[in-house]
Amino acid sequence: MLENLLLNNNHLTGEIPSTFGNLSSLMSCNFSYNMLKGPLPSVPLFQNMAITSFVGNDGLCGGPLTGCGGSSVSGSAPPSLERADAPRGKIVTIIAAVIGGISLVLIVIILYFMKKGATRNVTSMEDETGRSSPVSSDVYFPPQDGFKFQDLVEATHNFHDSYVIGRGAVGTVYKAVMQSGQTIAVKKLASNREGSNIENSFQAEISTLGKIRHRNIVKLYGYCYYQGFNLLLYEYMAKGSLGELLHNGSSCSLDWPARFTVALGAAQGLAYLHHDCKPRIIHRDIKSNNILLDENAEAHVGDFGLAKVIDMPQSKSMSAVAGSYGYIAPEYAYTMKVTEKCDIYSYGVVLLELVTGRAPVQPLDQGGDLVTWVRSYIRKHSFSVGILDSRLDVQGNERVANHMICILKVAIMCTKMSPFDRPSMRDVVLMLIESNERAGYSIDDDDDDPCSKDEFL
């Protein structure tokens, strides 16, 4: 049963209805500080209520208040309610006009800064490394000045497909020629609204690449986030990826010396990640398409979309499969544990591509992957020149053929089934350098030559 009704300070307007008299259980009401007007209902409840229950309502009259022709408790009642409301109406109109004007000014200011600050969330890579923390929304390319998000949009014609130079599992890469004349690669990751995996990939690339400076690692100049766009800004690699050069078309512009230079450069980049970074860095997606070549055909390891900084003593199992088919180490399929040996296996597959010219994925009747095909071939034909890339025509060049067979044996060591039997990347670099120094000698001339050993299978 309703006994007490509190309606004070509710901005109520109009008259109090007489139907309140029908609420027989109601003992008290409070209508104070509203905008009520007119006479109180002629019922016992209202006649006996205290004046404080109606204070703050200039238009009320009757009951415990003064008569409707006299003065109210809140001041003198005007001769006419219409005239009493007129000044209040003017005040309300003035207040509304002021509030509307202020709101309009605020909207204009907000729109101005939204247009001006198109790169509000663009951050310099220097900010990540702790050298400086610029308030500006520019991405800086030391020693050059930075640019804004709108500059990236204009340089790629709003990320038009005609500017695409590569596509990966987590994003698309565009070629962008800036107003300064510098050419960069802009990697646009999928929107973070599409899932946390994309956002995690973005953060992984930033935290990893931003701290790395090595001649065989693709440099990350900066990054930005704006309205669902995650953009990574890299140095531009003029000759594209190794995978494209090896497998797109029947011919290949890379001769064997160029291929060996690429193999050595990529190995040195990986050795830096594994042995010189603290904590060690594991790429987790080494493949020929992630080895990029500059205008001098020097190799740069790129695409850290799956890179993780892993402290080896605390290495944990991962729930998501990392890597690309044909490159994934066999133990990863059942342990799901990330180690640098997984990178070494993947690098070994790249070496096999360089030597044989074949793609990492092979027909099922030939084993399904390049490692299986190579092992099967060697069991049947040993280390013969027939396994080498026929496009290089090494039949009459014993020096090149010997060197390629030597690198083939290094590749087989890297792709051993057991990770414990694989060399470290530092050892791989040493073997590659030694093989180059020994190029031209018979691979059976020196028992100390790692390429003279036949215990690879």
C-alpha positions as CSV (number, residue, x, y, z in Angstrom):
1,M,0.0,0.0,0.0
2,L,1.3,3.5,-1.0
3,E,1.6,5.7,2.1
4,N,4.3,8.2,1.3
5,L,4.9,9.8,-2.1
6,L,8.0,11.8,-2.8
7,L,7.9,13.8,-6.0
8,N,10.1,16.7,-5.1
9,N,12.8,18.1,-7.4
10,N,11.5,16.3,-10.5
11,H,10.8,19.2,-12.8
12,L,7.0,18.4,-12.8
13,T,4.7,20.8,-14.6
14,G,1.0,21.5,-14.9
15,E,-1.6,21.0,-12.2
16,I,-1.9,18.4,-9.5
17,P,-4.8,16.1,-10.5
18,S,-7.7,15.7,-8.2
19,T,-7.5,11.9,-8.6
20,F,-5.0,11.9,-5.8
21,G,-8.1,12.0,-3.5
22,N,-8.8,8.4,-4.6
23,L,-5.6,7.1,-3.0
24,S,-7.1,6.3,0.4
25,S,-3.9,4.8,1.8
26,L,-1.8,7.9,1.0
27,M,-0.6,9.6,4.2
28,S,1.8,12.3,2.9
29,C,3.2,13.8,-0.3
30,N,6.0,16.1,-1.2
31,F,5.7,18.2,-4.4
32,S,8.4,20.8,-3.4
33,Y,10.7,22.4,-6.0
34,N,8.9,21.6,-9.2
35,M,7.1,23.8,-11.7
36,L,3.5,23.1,-10.7
37,K,0.8,25.6,-10.9
38,G,-3.0,25.9,-10.3
39,P,-5.1,25.2,-7.2
40,L,-4.5,22.2,-5.0
41,P,-7.2,19.5,-5.2
42,S,-10.0,20.0,-2.6
43,V,-9.4,16.8,-0.7
44,P,-8.6,16.4,3.0
45,L,-5.1,15.1,2.3
46,F,-3.9,18.4,0.7
47,Q,-5.8,20.6,3.1
48,N,-3.9,19.2,6.1
49,M,-0.4,18.9,4.5
50,A,2.5,21.2,5.6
51,I,3.4,24.2,3.5
52,T,6.9,22.8,3.0
53,S,5.5,20.0,0.9
54,F,4.7,22.6,-1.8
55,V,7.5,25.2,-1.5
56,G,9.3,26.1,-4.7
57,N,6.2,26.0,-6.9
58,D,5.3,29.6,-7.7
59,G,2.1,28.8,-9.4
60,L,0.4,26.7,-6.7
61,C,-2.4,28.1,-4.5
62,G,-5.2,27.0,-2.2
63,G,-5.2,24.5,0.7
64,P,-2.5,25.4,3.3
65,L,-1.2,28.0,0.8
66,T,-2.7,31.4,0.3
67,G,-5.8,31.7,-1.8
68,C,-5.5,31.5,-5.5
69,G,-6.0,35.3,-5.7
70,G,-3.3,36.1,-3.1
71,S,0.4,35.4,-2.5
72,S,2.1,32.0,-2.7
73,V,4.6,30.7,-0.2
74,S,7.5,31.3,-2.6
75,G,6.7,34.9,-3.2
76,S,4.0,37.1,-4.4
77,A,1.5,35.5,-6.8
78,P,1.1,37.5,-9.9
79,P,-2.3,38.9,-10.8
80,S,-2.2,36.6,-13.8
81,L,-0.5,33.3,-14.2
82,E,0.2,34.0,-17.9
83,R,2.1,37.2,-16.9
84,A,4.0,35.3,-14.2
85,D,5.2,32.7,-16.7
86,A,6.3,35.3,-19.3
87,P,9.6,36.4,-17.6
88,R,10.5,32.8,-16.8
89,G,9.9,31.8,-20.4
90,K,12.2,34.6,-21.5
91,I,14.9,33.3,-19.1
92,V,14.5,29.7,-20.4
93,T,14.8,31.0,-24.0
94,I,18.0,32.9,-23.2
95,I,19.6,29.9,-21.4
96,A,18.7,27.6,-24.3
97,A,20.2,30.0,-26.8
98,V,23.4,30.2,-24.8
99,I,23.7,26.5,-24.4
100,G,23.0,26.0,-28.1
101,G,25.6,28.5,-29.1
102,I,28.2,26.9,-26.9
103,S,27.4,23.4,-28.3
104,L,27.8,24.7,-31.9
105,V,31.2,26.2,-31.1
106,L,32.3,22.9,-29.5
107,I,31.2,20.9,-32.5
108,V,33.1,23.2,-34.9
109,I,36.2,22.9,-32.7
110,I,36.0,19.1,-32.6
111,L,35.5,18.8,-36.3
112,Y,38.5,21.1,-36.9
113,F,40.8,19.0,-34.8
114,M,39.5,15.8,-36.3
115,K,40.4,17.0,-39.7
116,K,43.7,18.5,-38.7
117,G,44.8,15.5,-36.6
118,A,44.2,12.7,-39.1
119,T,47.3,11.0,-37.6
120,R,46.4,11.5,-34.0
121,N,47.6,8.0,-33.1
122,V,50.6,7.9,-35.4
123,T,53.7,7.2,-33.4
124,S,57.4,7.6,-34.1
125,M,59.5,4.5,-33.8
126,E,61.7,6.6,-31.6
127,D,58.9,6.6,-29.1
128,E,59.0,2.8,-28.8
129,T,62.8,2.7,-28.3
130,G,62.7,5.3,-25.6
131,R,65.0,7.9,-27.3
132,S,62.3,10.5,-27.6
133,S,58.5,10.8,-27.2
134,P,57.3,13.4,-29.7
135,V,54.0,15.0,-29.1
136,S,53.5,15.4,-32.8
137,S,51.4,12.8,-34.6
138,D,54.0,12.4,-37.3
139,V,56.0,9.3,-38.2
140,Y,59.7,10.3,-38.5
141,F,62.2,9.0,-40.9
142,P,65.5,10.3,-39.5
143,P,67.1,12.5,-40.6
144,Q,64.1,13.5,-42.8
145,D,60.9,15.1,-41.6
146,G,57.9,12.9,-40.9
147,F,54.5,12.8,-42.7
148,K,50.9,12.2,-41.8
149,F,48.4,9.4,-42.4
150,Q,46.9,11.5,-45.2
151,D,50.3,11.4,-46.9
152,L,50.2,7.6,-46.9
153,V,46.6,7.7,-48.3
154,E,47.6,10.0,-51.1
155,A,50.8,8.1,-52.0
156,T,48.9,4.9,-52.4
157,H,45.7,6.4,-53.9
158,N,43.7,5.3,-50.9
159,F,45.5,1.9,-50.9
160,H,44.5,1.0,-54.4
161,D,45.3,-2.5,-55.7
162,S,47.6,-1.1,-58.4
163,Y,50.1,-0.2,-55.6
164,V,50.1,-3.7,-54.1
165,I,53.5,-5.4,-54.1
166,G,52.8,-8.2,-51.7
167,R,50.1,-10.0,-49.8
168,G,50.6,-12.1,-46.6
169,A,48.5,-13.9,-44.0
170,V,48.1,-10.8,-41.8
171,G,48.1,-7.9,-44.3
172,T,48.8,-6.3,-47.7
173,V,52.0,-4.4,-48.7
174,Y,51.8,-1.3,-50.8
175,K,54.5,0.7,-52.6
176,A,54.4,4.4,-51.6
177,V,56.5,7.2,-53.1
178,M,56.4,10.1,-50.7
179,Q,56.5,13.8,-51.6
180,S,60.1,13.8,-50.4
181,G,60.9,11.3,-53.2
182,Q,61.6,8.5,-50.7
183,T,60.0,5.1,-51.6
184,I,58.8,3.0,-48.7
185,A,56.7,-0.1,-48.2
186,V,53.4,0.3,-46.3
187,K,52.1,-2.9,-44.8
188,K,48.4,-2.5,-44.0
189,L,47.3,-5.1,-41.5
190,A,43.6,-6.2,-41.2
191,S,41.5,-4.1,-38.9
192,N,41.8,-4.9,-35.2
193,R,38.0,-5.2,-35.1
194,E,38.4,-8.5,-37.0
195,G,40.1,-10.2,-34.1
196,S,42.7,-10.1,-31.5
197,N,45.2,-12.2,-33.6
198,I,45.6,-9.3,-36.0
199,E,46.2,-6.8,-33.1
200,N,48.7,-9.2,-31.5
201,S,50.5,-9.5,-34.8
202,F,50.7,-5.7,-35.1
203,Q,52.1,-5.4,-31.6
204,A,54.6,-8.2,-32.2
205,E,56.0,-6.5,-35.3
206,I,56.4,-3.2,-33.5
207,S,58.1,-4.5,-30.4
208,T,60.4,-6.7,-32.3
209,L,61.5,-4.8,-35.5
210,G,61.6,-1.4,-33.8
211,K,64.6,-2.4,-31.8
212,I,66.5,-4.3,-34.5
213,R,69.2,-2.7,-36.7
214,H,71.0,-5.2,-38.9
215,R,72.0,-5.0,-42.6
216,N,70.1,-8.2,-43.3
217,I,66.9,-7.4,-41.4
218,V,64.2,-5.2,-43.0
219,K,64.1,-1.9,-41.2
220,L,60.9,-0.7,-39.7
221,Y,60.7,3.1,-40.0
222,G,57.5,3.7,-38.1
223,Y,53.9,2.7,-37.6
224,C,50.5,4.2,-37.1
225,Y,47.0,3.4,-36.1
226,Y,44.1,5.4,-37.4
227,Q,40.4,4.5,-37.6
228,G,40.9,0.8,-37.8
229,F,44.0,1.0,-40.0
230,N,47.2,-0.7,-38.6
231,L,50.1,0.4,-40.8
232,L,53.7,-0.6,-40.6
233,L,56.2,1.4,-42.6
234,Y,59.3,-0.4,-43.9
235,E,62.3,0.3,-46.1
236,Y,61.4,-0.6,-49.7
237,M,63.0,-3.7,-51.2
238,A,63.3,-3.0,-54.9
239,K,63.7,-6.5,-56.2
240,G,60.9,-8.1,-54.2
241,S,60.9,-11.5,-52.5
242,L,63.2,-14.4,-53.2
243,G,60.2,-16.7,-53.7
244,E,58.9,-14.6,-56.6
245,L,62.3,-14.5,-58.3
246,L,62.7,-18.3,-57.9
247,H,59.3,-19.6,-58.7
248,N,57.4,-17.0,-60.9
249,G,58.1,-18.1,-64.4
250,S,60.4,-20.6,-66.2
251,S,63.5,-18.4,-66.0
252,C,65.3,-17.0,-63.1
253,S,67.5,-13.9,-63.0
254,L,69.6,-15.1,-60.1
255,D,72.7,-17.0,-61.0
256,W,74.5,-19.2,-58.4
257,P,76.8,-16.5,-56.9
258,A,73.7,-14.3,-56.4
259,R,71.8,-17.1,-54.8
260,F,74.7,-17.9,-52.5
261,T,74.9,-14.3,-51.4
262,V,71.2,-14.3,-50.6
263,A,71.6,-17.5,-48.6
264,L,74.5,-16.1,-46.6
265,G,72.8,-12.8,-46.0
266,A,69.6,-14.4,-44.7
267,A,71.6,-16.7,-42.5
268,Q,73.5,-13.8,-41.0
269,G,70.2,-12.0,-40.3
270,L,68.7,-15.1,-38.6
271,A,71.9,-15.6,-36.6
272,Y,71.6,-12.1,-35.3
273,L,68.1,-12.7,-34.1
274,H,69.0,-16.0,-32.5
275,H,72.3,-15.1,-30.9
276,D,72.7,-11.4,-30.5
277,C,69.3,-10.1,-29.5
278,K,68.4,-10.1,-25.8
279,P,66.1,-12.0,-25.3
280,R,66.5,-14.2,-28.3
281,I,64.1,-13.6,-31.1
282,I,62.5,-16.4,-33.1
283,H,61.0,-15.5,-36.5
284,R,58.5,-18.4,-36.7
285,D,57.7,-17.9,-40.4
286,I,61.0,-18.1,-42.4
287,K,60.3,-18.8,-46.1
288,S,61.5,-17.6,-49.5
289,N,58.7,-15.1,-49.7
290,N,59.8,-13.5,-46.5
291,I,63.4,-13.0,-47.7
292,L,63.4,-9.7,-49.5
293,L,66.0,-8.3,-51.9
294,D,67.1,-4.7,-52.2
295,E,68.3,-3.0,-55.4
296,N,71.7,-4.7,-55.0
297,A,70.1,-8.2,-54.5
298,E,71.2,-8.2,-50.9
299,A,69.0,-10.3,-48.7
300,H,66.8,-8.9,-45.9
301,V,64.7,-11.0,-43.5
302,G,61.2,-9.5,-43.3
303,D,57.6,-10.1,-42.2
304,F,57.7,-10.4,-38.5
305,G,53.9,-10.9,-38.4
306,L,54.4,-14.1,-36.3
307,A,57.6,-13.1,-34.5
308,K,57.7,-13.6,-30.8
309,V,60.3,-12.5,-28.3
310,I,60.9,-15.6,-26.3
311,D,63.0,-16.0,-23.2
312,M,64.4,-19.5,-23.9
313,P,64.3,-20.8,-20.3
314,Q,60.7,-19.9,-20.1
315,S,59.6,-21.0,-23.5
316,K,56.0,-22.0,-23.5
317,S,53.8,-24.1,-25.8
318,M,51.8,-22.0,-28.3
319,S,48.2,-22.7,-29.1
320,A,48.3,-21.4,-32.7
321,V,50.2,-23.0,-35.5
322,A,52.9,-20.7,-36.8
323,G,54.7,-20.9,-40.1
324,S,53.8,-21.9,-43.7
325,Y,53.1,-25.3,-45.2
326,G,56.3,-26.8,-46.5
327,Y,58.5,-24.9,-44.0
328,I,57.1,-26.1,-40.7
329,A,59.5,-28.3,-38.6
330,P,58.1,-31.8,-38.0
331,E,58.4,-31.6,-34.2
332,Y,56.3,-28.4,-34.1
333,A,53.2,-30.4,-35.4
334,Y,53.0,-32.4,-32.2
335,T,54.9,-30.4,-29.5
336,M,53.6,-26.9,-30.5
337,K,56.7,-25.6,-28.9
338,V,58.6,-22.8,-30.4
339,T,62.4,-23.0,-30.6
340,E,65.1,-21.5,-32.8
341,K,65.5,-25.0,-34.3
342,C,62.1,-24.4,-36.1
343,D,63.7,-21.4,-37.8
344,I,66.7,-23.5,-38.8
345,Y,64.5,-26.1,-40.4
346,S,62.6,-23.5,-42.3
347,Y,65.9,-21.9,-43.4
348,G,67.1,-25.3,-44.6
349,V,64.0,-25.5,-46.9
350,V,64.9,-22.1,-48.4
351,L,68.4,-23.5,-49.1
352,L,66.9,-26.4,-50.9
353,E,64.8,-24.0,-53.0
354,L,68.0,-22.1,-53.9
355,V,69.8,-25.3,-54.9
356,T,67.1,-27.2,-56.7
357,G,64.9,-24.4,-57.9
358,R,61.8,-26.3,-56.8
359,A,58.9,-24.9,-54.7
360,P,58.6,-26.0,-51.0
361,V,55.3,-27.8,-51.8
362,Q,55.6,-30.8,-54.2
363,P,53.0,-33.1,-55.7
364,L,51.7,-35.8,-53.3
365,D,53.1,-38.6,-55.4
366,Q,56.5,-37.0,-54.9
367,G,56.3,-36.7,-51.2
368,G,54.2,-33.6,-50.8
369,D,57.1,-31.4,-49.7
370,L,60.5,-30.5,-50.9
371,V,62.4,-32.0,-48.0
372,T,60.8,-35.4,-48.6
373,W,61.5,-35.2,-52.4
374,V,65.2,-34.3,-51.9
375,R,65.8,-37.2,-49.5
376,S,64.1,-39.6,-51.9
377,Y,66.2,-38.4,-54.8
378,I,69.5,-38.7,-52.9
379,R,68.7,-42.2,-51.7
380,K,68.2,-43.2,-55.4
381,H,70.8,-41.1,-57.1
382,S,73.2,-39.9,-54.4
383,F,74.5,-36.3,-54.7
384,S,74.4,-36.0,-58.4
385,V,74.1,-32.8,-60.5
386,G,70.7,-33.9,-61.6
387,I,69.2,-32.6,-58.4
388,L,70.5,-29.0,-59.1
389,D,68.4,-26.3,-60.7
390,S,68.5,-27.0,-64.5
391,R,68.0,-23.3,-65.3
392,L,71.6,-22.7,-64.1
393,D,73.1,-25.1,-66.6
394,V,76.0,-26.3,-64.3
395,Q,76.9,-29.4,-66.4
396,G,80.1,-27.9,-67.6
397,N,81.0,-25.9,-64.5
398,E,82.4,-28.2,-61.9
399,R,83.3,-25.5,-59.5
400,V,79.7,-24.2,-59.3
401,A,78.3,-27.7,-59.2
402,N,80.6,-28.7,-56.3
403,H,79.6,-25.6,-54.4
404,M,75.9,-26.2,-54.9
405,I,76.2,-29.8,-53.7
406,C,78.1,-28.5,-50.7
407,I,75.2,-26.1,-49.8
408,L,72.7,-28.9,-50.5
409,K,74.4,-30.9,-47.7
410,V,74.2,-27.9,-45.4
411,A,70.5,-27.7,-46.2
412,I,70.0,-31.4,-45.3
413,M,71.8,-30.8,-42.0
414,C,69.3,-28.0,-41.3
415,T,66.3,-30.1,-42.1
416,K,67.2,-33.1,-39.9
417,M,64.1,-34.8,-38.4
418,S,65.4,-34.3,-34.9
419,P,65.9,-30.7,-33.8
420,F,68.9,-31.8,-31.7
421,D,70.7,-32.9,-34.8
422,R,70.4,-29.5,-36.5
423,P,73.2,-26.9,-36.3
424,S,72.7,-23.5,-34.8
425,M,72.4,-20.5,-37.2
426,R,75.8,-19.3,-36.1
427,D,77.2,-22.7,-37.2
428,V,75.3,-22.4,-40.5
429,V,76.9,-19.0,-41.2
430,L,80.4,-20.5,-40.5
431,M,79.7,-23.5,-42.8
432,L,78.5,-21.2,-45.6
433,I,81.5,-18.9,-45.4
434,E,83.9,-21.9,-45.3
435,S,82.2,-23.5,-48.3
436,N,82.7,-20.3,-50.3
437,E,86.4,-20.2,-49.4
438,R,86.7,-23.8,-50.5
439,A,84.7,-23.4,-53.7
440,G,86.6,-24.8,-56.7
441,Y,88.1,-27.7,-54.8
442,S,86.7,-31.2,-55.0
443,I,84.2,-31.9,-52.2
444,D,86.2,-35.0,-51.4
445,D,89.6,-33.4,-51.2
446,D,89.6,-32.5,-47.5
447,D,88.1,-34.7,-44.8
448,D,87.8,-31.6,-42.6
449,D,85.5,-29.9,-45.0
450,P,81.9,-30.2,-43.7
451,C,80.7,-30.6,-47.3
452,S,82.8,-33.7,-47.7
453,K,80.8,-35.7,-45.2
454,D,78.2,-38.1,-46.5
455,E,76.4,-38.7,-43.2
456,F,73.6,-36.4,-43.9
457,L,70.6,-38.7,-44.4
